[in-house]
Amino acid sequence: MTYDEYLKKVKQAAKWAYAYYVLDNPIATDEEYDTLYRELKAYEEQNPEHISKSSPTQRLGGVVLDGFTKASHLSKMWSQEDVFNHDELIDWANRAKKVHSELEFYCEPKFDGASMNLIYENGKLKSAITRGDGSVGEDVTNNIYTIHSIPLEIDYLDTIEIRGEIVIKKDDFEKINTQRVKNGEQPFANPRNAAAGSLRQLDPKVTASRKLFFYTWGIGYNTLSFKTIAEQMSFVRGLGFLHPPMSHICKTLDEVEDFYAQMAKLRDSIPMMLDGMVVKINLIATCDELGYTVKHPRWSCAYKFEAVEKVTILKDVILQVGRTGVVTPVAVLEPVDIEGVVVERATLHNFDEIARLDIRLGDSVTIIRSGDVIPKIISVFKDRRKGDEKEITRPQNCPDCSKELLDEGIILKCQNLECPSRVVNSIIHFASKNAMNIDGLGNKIVEQLYNEKKISDILDLYSLKYEDLTDLEGFKTKKINNILNAIANTKGSPCHKVINALGIELIGEVASKELCKKFGLDFVNATYEDLISIDGFGKEMADSVLEFSRVNKDVIQKLFDIITPTVTKVVQNQATAFSGKTVVITGTLSISRDILKEQLESLGAKVASSVSKKTDFLICGSDAGSKLDKALELGVKVIGEDELNGLVNSNY
């Protein structure tokens, strides 16, 4: 590849990324983009002096920083004047009318995120600076490279400051907090904090792992000559930035009020969190005449939505059992109105979070409708306590079935296969492709059978008869026979496959095989000492197996009696080329990965899912992807299928 060809491919990658991340309308497949990415990376490794800052490889950011340096804005970043009702909006407009009696307004959403100033010179992103005190902020350019909705190059050569908001979508915010809770970390209070926290990560890879977006709301230093803000923002967004979900030019304040009401009504359906609407005088000449106060522009204001945080009393805590058996504490609150919605329940995440906040029954608490989704408690007013508040105790038994709970610290989980709250999910997992692989028994079919009272647990699958299903909607002769045959074909399945299908917390396919090797069908009688003696088993895994066995022993025994799983003990008489080796499989091979995996394990190999420094061999078929790149980078030995067959066949 020549340098000119490289630059053309960089532009091609940028075009594809823009269509994917900004227009939300992909014009290339993931495979095509990944192939192009690898071509660019290969060229750059050979020609590091030619690396373009616009290359998608630079989106990964640089090295981990020790801290952030201060940087100055080219022009001041002002804060907005807030107005909270129509009267205050009229007061704001009347002050402006003293300069110009006829006003037109440009209105768009006010995103609740972290403000950012992007400086472009000669069409290239030079630096990205947080708001800070309005004059000086922190240089976070390294992290901004990872945000795909921010172009690294624009088709405009003059120096310009483009300002906007870094935001996280509400769904992604909930996922981040769920993972933080699982990791024992404090959840973010709201999407704004999550966005700001993601920007200030010293490791750019952490920022890259968060799905951040950038929406422009204005410009600072510039040499543009447009007459209106609407025209100005249309030009800026046309350089490759996201457009807001809605915007409007209003001729009167009544139109502003109508658009505000429309936006407030639609805000729940907008993926990002909004906390109001920005109202700007549209004519730039008028804005220049009005100028600024010490704190904010006289020509712009933030028409805020009603507050989403309220104070109320925690009356009780009830327990909810999810489909996977996870037990979540839910706060019962003194009813309080938030934006026209009466809130009486709020999530408490888990009992570790309750202990961290030191929440007690009877406490005054602050609740927030975070991202307009699920209300949650974010703080406690301990100084308001009267002395009769009660501590919240950690449960030991499931509130739905009374069986013992698995206590993993952050997570409490019911593992009872017959618990009413999780039975459907346990059947779905049992029948899934990665478990017993009962063809035709998908999620909706399982739910239909359960709702129609044809099955009430896993065992009932094996007592289903043809006549039980004939009266169900959508069940024809062929479909019924296929399902019944698929269920019958699970009989005699390997022991480890059945154990894996039970859905024991922390016990996947590899651990199931180890249990089967050591105990066979008698794993339910294993002691704690027996379990932790297995290579790779720790306290948490052992506790999970013990608790699951205690709760489900009768069901497991009945299931084993029906299925009669096979237990095959592999005896290795001699060492092989794979004994004690860690192997990864990639690409398309002439045999299925499951069969190959069993063969390799029978030869003493440990089959892993990803390449690392500990990998001994990469088994490589056709159409190999990033695993092959990683193996070559780390110097891992790569084995093709012909060489593999020779090694495997020599040991059989």
Summary of the structure (lengths in Angstrom):
residues: 652
radius of gyration: 30.3
end to end distance: 46.0
largest distance: 96.1
contacts: 1982
relative contact order: 0.07
helix: 39%
strand: 23%
